[in-house]
Amino acid sequence: MKPLTPNSPGVARPFRAPIRIFWVALAVRILYMTLAHTFHVRVAQDHFGFGWEAGRIARALVTGYGYADPFAGHSGPTSWVPPVYPLLLAGIFRVFGIYTAASAWVALAVSCVFSAAIAPAIYEIATRCFGVQQRGRSIALWSAWIWAVYPGALQYAVRWLWDMSITACLFSWVLVIALRARGIGEEPQEGRIRQTTERWVAFGLLWGIIALSNATLLLFLPICGVWMLLGVGKGRILITLPKAILAGLLFLACIAPWMARNWSVFHAFIPMRGNFGAELYSSLLEGNNGFSWGPTVPVYDHAPEYLRYKALGEHAYVMQRGALANEYIRTHRLTFYGLAVKRMYFFWFGIPHTDNPIAQEGFRIFSYAFASLAGLMGLALALRRRIPASGLFLWAFALIPLTYYFVIAEARFRHPLEPLITIFGVFLFQSATRTSQSDAALTESVR
């Protein structure tokens, strides 16, 4: 029997996931969020848990104070948080009210849509890399369904009023575009142009939105762009290069208004967010010891640190704290790198929560670390077996966490990588299945 390929007769859109995966994923998230009442945000600290700094900025936008006030009271203009999520919250506040349960439900529902939309991306990434034959489709279906219904995959969509689900979704679809542009999983066809203008335009626009949501992912942008270009071959590089330049110009067009605003307000070059110096300083405080520490600036308008932040203004405060951090690093290099190693461990294997019951904490750490280990081992196996695009994904695993190692590590920062972790974890365990009969049984069981 002739093996199934993307170009086999009767095979239409072989990389498209069954639509029910998306709808089940969305229904599970909306139902859980609604029935568990996770949209009821605690009112402590004047609703600070409703979007944290992004929620504060959204409130300032709606009440006429502009893009400002990320902590307490009216402290002035800010670039502490990039603008995509605060602007989204501001639009929701305008329609459904500031810090209302209705606004929380809508904001979480938006996150649920983005989180559910990751499942079809996972399916396409897996089928392109592992093939449309029985084993590849089995990996794709298992990965997509696990993402659809596994509690760990949906927690940030149903509980966190932040950008994690949006960023992870956009990043997943950037990977899909890159695979499409390289023709991964497709048979060569004479005269077919895969690196179309439309794909490069989408690539530039998606990266522009990602930059204004979570700029730490930008470390991966040049690698991804160069990897796409290398796929066209020497003979077509000059034809494709203008499309890549167009993508770069669209990316700059997305971020330029935000950069211009920051220059106008702070008279300083602040590409994405202006909080790095203050965060770095807080990461070195003795009491933090490599752990996350909550708000860098207190959310009480009478706290001395908040009053210092307000009196200096955000940019001057961040520069001052950054200078202190650099001086500390210069004189305590071993301590600094030791904390980085500690955060590296936290990023992949979990941050201990001493306030949890022992059994609950043990299960939480085990499940988090197990996912990381399975994903990393699956990636290593994919590299060994020369699975298409595995080298690209290695760069993602290496670069995206890099900033967090040196500043702060939290479980939510792993979320953009979790779609890939899911795929490679499934691949690792599927690799133990040797017979096509077992593959067929697995595929049928998840349909």
Order of alpha helices (4+ residues) and beta strands (2+ residues): alpha-alpha-alpha-alpha-alpha-alpha-alpha-alpha-alpha-alpha-alpha-alpha-alpha-alpha-alpha-alpha-alpha-alpha-alpha-alpha-alpha
